[in-house]
Amino acid sequence: MHRPVIREAKVSDLDHVLETERLCFESPFPPAYLEFHLRLGQGIFLIAEVDSEAVGYLLISLRDDDAHLLSIAVLPGFRRLGVGKSLLSQAVDKARAQGVKRIRLEVSVSNEPATVLYRSCGFETVGEIRDYYGPGLSAILMVRDLT
């Protein structure tokens, strides 16, 4: 596998993003929500490609100097190959360049692979949100300070 190429998402990537959501999450974001963010263009929306094939994406919303990682998804056949880490690394660089002071995210307490990825990229656990994903489905709240 070649090293992933990370680029800005385009409206023409919507079908890929929706398919990736469907394949990666039990409760994917509604298509209109992802399309809204893609068309709005005010956050950080990145696509990962391997050999010119889109294999993942990342979406961060920005508000002043605060950022919220809304979603990161990598197709199952491309996980644990550095694609997610490449997406996060580029996103952190872009956020920092835009004056962001911190990035926060929520991850399911049962999603150990994602938690390991986030920790390897400098995110720290700052709390837990009970029932975030529904009754009995808590989330870990993680933050990365960019200052």
C-alpha positions as CSV (number, residue, x, y, z in Angstrom):
1,M,0.0,0.0,0.0
2,H,1.2,3.5,-0.9
3,R,1.2,6.2,1.7
4,P,-2.2,7.9,1.9
5,V,-2.7,11.2,0.2
6,I,-4.8,13.6,2.2
7,R,-6.8,16.4,0.5
8,E,-9.6,18.8,1.0
9,A,-13.1,17.2,0.4
10,K,-15.2,18.4,-2.5
11,V,-18.9,18.2,-3.1
12,S,-18.2,15.4,-5.6
13,D,-16.9,13.3,-2.6
14,L,-20.4,13.1,-1.0
15,D,-21.2,9.7,-2.3
16,H,-17.9,8.3,-1.0
17,V,-18.4,10.0,2.4
18,L,-22.0,8.6,2.7
19,E,-20.9,5.1,1.7
20,T,-18.0,5.2,4.2
21,E,-20.4,6.3,6.9
22,R,-22.7,3.4,6.1
23,L,-19.9,0.9,6.2
24,C,-18.2,2.2,9.3
25,F,-21.0,3.1,11.8
26,E,-24.0,1.4,13.2
27,S,-25.8,4.8,13.4
28,P,-24.3,6.9,10.6
29,F,-24.9,10.6,10.3
30,P,-27.9,11.5,8.2
31,P,-26.9,12.3,4.6
32,A,-28.2,15.9,4.9
33,Y,-26.0,16.6,7.9
34,L,-22.8,15.5,6.0
35,E,-23.9,17.3,2.8
36,F,-24.5,20.5,4.8
37,H,-20.9,20.4,6.3
38,L,-19.4,19.5,2.9
39,R,-21.2,22.4,1.1
40,L,-20.7,24.9,4.0
41,G,-16.9,24.6,3.8
42,Q,-16.3,26.3,7.1
43,G,-14.7,23.4,9.0
44,I,-12.0,21.0,8.1
45,F,-13.3,18.2,5.8
46,L,-10.6,15.9,4.5
47,I,-10.5,12.9,2.3
48,A,-7.8,10.1,2.4
49,E,-6.9,8.4,-0.8
50,V,-4.7,5.4,-1.5
51,D,-3.8,4.8,-5.1
52,S,-6.3,7.4,-6.1
53,E,-9.1,5.6,-4.3
54,A,-11.0,7.4,-1.5
55,V,-10.6,5.2,1.6
56,G,-11.6,7.5,4.5
57,Y,-12.6,11.0,5.6
58,L,-12.4,13.3,8.6
59,L,-14.8,16.2,9.6
60,I,-14.0,18.9,12.2
61,S,-16.3,21.8,13.0
62,L,-14.6,25.1,13.9
63,R,-15.9,27.8,16.2
64,D,-13.6,30.6,17.0
65,D,-10.5,29.0,18.5
66,D,-12.2,25.7,19.4
67,A,-12.6,22.7,17.2
68,H,-14.8,19.6,17.5
69,L,-13.9,16.3,15.7
70,L,-17.3,15.2,14.5
71,S,-16.3,12.1,12.5
72,I,-13.3,10.2,11.3
73,A,-13.9,7.0,9.3
74,V,-11.6,4.6,7.4
75,L,-12.9,1.8,5.3
76,P,-12.4,-1.6,7.0
77,G,-9.7,-2.9,4.6
78,F,-7.5,0.2,5.2
79,R,-7.6,0.3,9.0
80,R,-4.4,0.1,11.0
81,L,-2.3,1.2,8.0
82,G,-1.8,4.8,9.1
83,V,-4.7,6.3,7.2
84,G,-6.5,7.5,10.3
85,K,-3.3,8.9,11.8
86,S,-2.5,10.7,8.5
87,L,-6.0,12.3,8.5
88,L,-5.7,13.4,12.1
89,S,-2.2,14.7,11.7
90,Q,-3.2,16.9,8.7
91,A,-6.3,18.1,10.5
92,V,-4.3,19.1,13.6
93,D,-1.9,21.1,11.3
94,K,-4.8,22.8,9.5
95,A,-6.6,23.6,12.8
96,R,-3.4,25.0,14.3
97,A,-2.8,27.2,11.2
98,Q,-6.3,28.6,11.6
99,G,-5.7,29.6,15.2
100,V,-7.5,26.7,16.9
101,K,-6.3,26.3,20.5
102,R,-7.9,22.9,21.2
103,I,-9.7,20.0,19.5
104,R,-12.2,17.9,21.4
105,L,-13.9,14.7,20.5
106,E,-16.2,12.0,21.9
107,V,-15.5,8.3,21.4
108,S,-17.5,5.3,22.6
109,V,-16.0,3.7,25.7
110,S,-16.1,0.4,23.8
111,N,-14.1,1.7,20.8
112,E,-10.6,0.8,21.9
113,P,-9.0,1.0,18.5
114,A,-10.1,4.6,18.1
115,T,-9.1,5.5,21.6
116,V,-5.6,4.1,21.0
117,L,-5.4,6.2,17.7
118,Y,-6.5,9.4,19.5
119,R,-4.0,8.9,22.3
120,S,-1.2,8.2,19.8
121,C,-2.1,11.6,18.2
122,G,-1.8,13.5,21.5
123,F,-5.4,13.5,22.7
124,E,-6.0,13.1,26.4
125,T,-9.0,11.8,28.3
126,V,-10.7,14.5,30.3
127,G,-14.0,12.9,31.2
128,E,-16.9,10.6,30.4
129,I,-20.3,11.4,29.1
130,R,-22.9,8.9,30.3
131,D,-25.5,7.7,27.9
132,Y,-24.0,9.9,25.1
133,Y,-24.8,7.3,22.4
134,G,-28.0,6.1,24.1
135,P,-28.9,4.4,27.3
136,G,-25.9,2.6,28.7
137,L,-23.7,3.8,25.9
138,S,-21.2,6.2,27.3
139,A,-18.5,8.3,25.6
140,I,-15.0,9.2,26.6
141,L,-14.4,13.0,26.2
142,M,-10.9,13.6,24.8
143,V,-9.0,16.9,24.1
144,R,-5.8,17.9,22.4
145,D,-4.3,21.2,23.3
146,L,-2.7,23.0,20.3
147,T,-1.1,25.9,22.2
